Amino acid sequence: MSVTASANPQSPQPLAALDARRSVPAKQLGEPGPDPAALARMLESAVRVPDHGKRVPFRFLRIHGDARHALGEAVAKRGMQRDPGAGDGAIEKDRMRFSHAPLVVVVVAVLDPSDDKIPGQERLLTAGCVCFALLQAAQAMGFGATWLTGWPAYDNAILQLLGLDEDERIAGFIHIGTPKTEVPERDRPDPATLLGDWIPT
């Protein structure tokens, strides 16, 4: 592979944004959240992901304002149906799942089963890349964010409530807001211990 000069001069710290990325717990995300223009700009960056076959196997749902609380109430009700013996703490956790951050973006993976050209896993991975890119975009614009799923992301009743089709899945709930506190760095894996060489036999 040949390496060509970039059209843009290299930053003195080209990987600083990636190295500084960290998730901010949803409970630590408050107002203000991104306004519509800021969200639109973040999504412009988030859609620049690898996409085999240019299928665009994803879409977005915005949940903000009172819709966050309404979804939380629905999730709490559904949680009690799933587990009638759930304690008050678990029910309250479900009720408040979407009420902390001012904005939640649902990244929906679109997995058309009739598409036999591009494997479904590759399309799902593309949607996952969108989740990560949106985290990066939010942080780059001065917000905090976290990527969550939890049981509601896999519950058919919740998927129907959110209007997903049978061939759609939730890749992630991306909670976005302004960090209330600085999140400490955590231990990261050492890449040197994860890298191996394939040696032909």
Protein Blocks (a to p, Z undefined) as FASTA:
>chain_A
ZZdddfbdcdfblmlmmmmgccddfklpccddddfklmmmmmmmmmmccdehilopacdd
ddehjllmmmmmmmmmmmmmmmmmbcfklmmmmmmmmmmpmbdcdddddddfklmkbcfk
lmmmmmmmmmmmmmmmmmmnopacdddebjmlmgfklmmmnopafkbccfbdcdddddfb
dcdddddddfklmpccdddZZ
